[in-house]
Amino acid sequence: MASAGESPTNSPQSNPFSTRFIQPGAISYLFPANVNAAQLVERLAKNGWWGEITGPHGSGKSTLLASLVPQLILARKQPLQVTLHNGERSLAQHGETLARADARTIVIVDGYEQLWSWNRWRLRRFCRRRQAGLIVTSHASTGLPPLYACAVDRQTAAEILKRLLPAESPVGQADLDHALAANGQNLRDALFELYDLYEQRQAK
């Protein structure tokens, strides 16, 4: 959410829930104490560089992917990332990216569950033929080797809030708890809701 070079606390007048502070990669994924990105890449290598990241909407799947990319590069793998948007059932628009796939690369598909079953099968066959790795994110298992299951708990959400907020803030933990409950524990949507709340209270 906030990178080392740009933090909401550096700009007290800016909204700490702005997209630039909460988008995937702006803040590192918060792993539990016994897990880290390097370990996941080791697990991925043991699975032939294939794996799936699962979790509900807004649970941090895209943020986790962003945290894995530097470790993949250290492992001498070139990530080829594709992000699917609502209603995108095929990879037709991503042919230029996929054309670069070979044994040195890892194809990363964020939103894999959106593809039609036939197109999932075609992607898996394509990666096998190119000897490329494959990492996907999905709301539920799609049959690839499990890599990590994302979930939002209160402690993790509280730590993210702590990292985002300046010393003096018109919103706090109780507001986040309410936003999470109202958005089905979708942390991304909860933070978007706090953006509006922050604006309202700052204006008073």
C-alpha positions in Angstrom: 0.0 0.0 0.0 2.6 2.8 0.8 6.0 2.3 -0.7 9.2 3.2 1.2 9.6 6.3 -0.8 6.0 7.5 -0.6 3.9 7.3 2.5 0.6 8.9 3.5 2.3 10.3 6.5 4.7 12.3 4.3 1.8 14.3 2.9 -0.5 15.1 5.8 -3.1 16.8 3.6 -3.5 13.8 1.2 -6.0 11.1 1.7 -4.1 8.0 3.0 -6.7 5.8 1.3 -6.0 7.2 -2.2 -5.4 4.6 -4.9 -1.6 5.2 -5.0 -1.3 4.2 -1.3 -3.5 1.1 -1.4 -3.0 -0.4 -4.9 -1.2 -3.8 -5.1 2.5 -3.4 -4.6 2.3 -0.1 -2.8 2.6 -1.9 0.6 4.0 -5.4 1.0 1.8 -8.3 1.7 1.6 -9.0 5.4 2.6 -12.6 5.9 2.1 -14.6 9.1 5.2 -15.0 11.2 6.1 -18.4 9.7 5.7 -17.6 6.0 7.5 -15.2 3.6 7.7 -14.6 -0.1 11.0 -16.4 -0.5 9.5 -19.6 1.0 6.6 -19.4 -1.4 8.9 -19.2 -4.3 10.8 -22.2 -3.0 7.5 -24.1 -2.8 6.6 -22.9 -6.3 9.9 -24.3 -7.7 9.2 -27.7 -6.1 5.8 -27.7 -7.9 7.5 -27.2 -11.3 6.8 -23.4 -11.1 3.0 -23.9 -11.2 0.7 -22.8 -8.4 -2.5 -21.1 -7.4 -3.3 -18.3 -4.9 -6.8 -18.5 -3.6 -9.0 -16.2 -1.5 -12.2 -14.1 -1.6 -12.5 -10.7 -3.1 -10.3 -8.0 -1.5 -8.2 -10.5 0.5 -4.8 -9.5 -0.9 -4.2 -11.9 -3.8 -3.0 -9.1 -6.1 -0.9 -7.6 -3.3 0.7 -11.0 -2.7 1.5 -11.4 -6.4 3.3 -8.0 -6.3 5.3 -9.2 -3.3 6.3 -12.4 -5.1 7.6 -10.7 -8.2 11.0 -9.6 -6.8 11.6 -13.1 -5.5 10.8 -14.6 -8.8 13.3 -12.3 -10.5 15.9 -13.4 -7.9 15.2 -16.9 -8.9 16.0 -15.9 -12.5 12.4 -16.2 -13.7 10.8 -13.5 -15.8 7.2 -12.7 -14.8 4.7 -12.2 -17.6 1.7 -10.7 -15.8 -1.9 -10.6 -17.1 -4.7 -9.0 -15.1 -8.2 -10.0 -16.2 -11.0 -7.5 -15.7 -14.8 -8.1 -15.3 -16.2 -10.0 -18.2 -12.9 -10.9 -19.7 -13.4 -14.6 -20.5 -10.4 -15.2 -22.8 -6.8 -14.1 -23.2 -7.2 -12.8 -26.7 -6.2 -9.2 -25.7 -2.9 -10.5 -24.0 -1.4 -12.4 -27.0 1.6 -10.0 -27.2 2.5 -10.7 -23.5 2.0 -14.5 -23.8 4.0 -14.7 -27.0 7.1 -14.1 -24.9 6.5 -17.2 -22.8 9.4 -19.8 -22.6 11.2 -21.8 -20.0 12.7 -18.7 -18.5 9.3 -17.1 -17.8 6.4 -17.4 -15.4 2.9 -16.5 -16.7 0.9 -14.8 -14.0 -2.8 -14.6 -14.5 -4.7 -12.5 -11.9 -8.4 -13.3 -12.0 -8.0 -16.7 -13.6 -11.5 -17.8 -12.5 -13.0 -15.3 -15.0 -11.7 -17.4 -18.0 -14.1 -19.9 -19.6 -13.0 -23.5 -18.7 -11.9 -24.1 -22.3 -9.6 -21.1 -22.1 -8.1 -22.2 -18.8 -7.3 -25.6 -20.4 -5.8 -23.8 -23.4 -3.6 -21.7 -21.2 -2.3 -24.7 -19.2 -1.5 -26.5 -22.4 0.2 -23.5 -23.8 2.4 -23.1 -20.8 3.3 -26.8 -20.8 4.3 -26.6 -24.5 6.4 -23.4 -23.8 7.8 -25.0 -20.6 6.7 -21.8 -18.8 5.7 -21.5 -15.2 2.1 -20.6 -14.3 0.8 -18.7 -11.3 -2.9 -17.9 -11.1 -5.2 -16.2 -8.6 -8.7 -17.4 -8.0 -11.5 -17.3 -5.5 -11.4 -21.0 -5.1 -9.2 -23.9 -6.2 -9.0 -24.6 -9.9 -6.9 -27.7 -9.7 -3.4 -26.2 -9.9 -0.9 -27.0 -7.1 -1.9 -24.8 -4.0 0.6 -22.1 -3.3 -1.2 -19.8 -0.7 -4.7 -19.1 0.6 -5.3 -15.4 1.4 -7.7 -14.3 4.1 -8.4 -11.1 6.0 -8.4 -11.1 9.8 -8.8 -8.1 12.1 -5.1 -8.1 13.2 -3.9 -7.9 9.6 -6.4 -5.2 8.7 -5.4 -3.2 11.8 -1.7 -3.4 10.9 -2.4 -2.1 7.4 -4.5 0.7 8.8 -1.7 1.6 11.1 0.8 1.8 8.2 -1.6 4.0 6.2 -2.7 6.5 8.7 -0.8 9.7 9.7 -0.3 10.5 13.4 -3.5 12.6 13.5 -6.4 11.1 11.7 -10.2 11.6 11.6 -10.7 7.8 11.1 -9.7 4.9 13.2 -9.9 1.2 13.9 -13.7 1.3 14.7 -14.3 2.8 11.3 -12.3 0.0 9.6 -14.2 -2.6 11.6 -17.5 -1.1 10.5 -16.4 -0.9 6.9 -15.2 -4.5 6.8 -18.5 -5.7 8.3 -20.4 -3.7 5.7 -18.3 -5.0 2.8 -18.2 -8.7 3.7 -14.6 -8.6 5.0 -13.5 -7.3 1.6 -10.5 -5.2 2.7 -10.0 -3.5 -0.6 -13.6 -2.2 -0.7 -13.5 -1.3 3.0 -10.4 0.9 2.4 -12.2 2.6 -0.6 -15.1 3.3 1.8 -12.7 4.9 4.3 -11.5 7.2 1.5 -14.9 8.8 1.4 -15.2 8.9 5.2 -11.8 10.5 5.5 -12.7 13.2 2.9 -16.0 14.0 4.7 -14.4 14.3 8.1 -11.4 16.3 6.9 -13.7 18.8 5.3 -15.4 19.6 8.7 
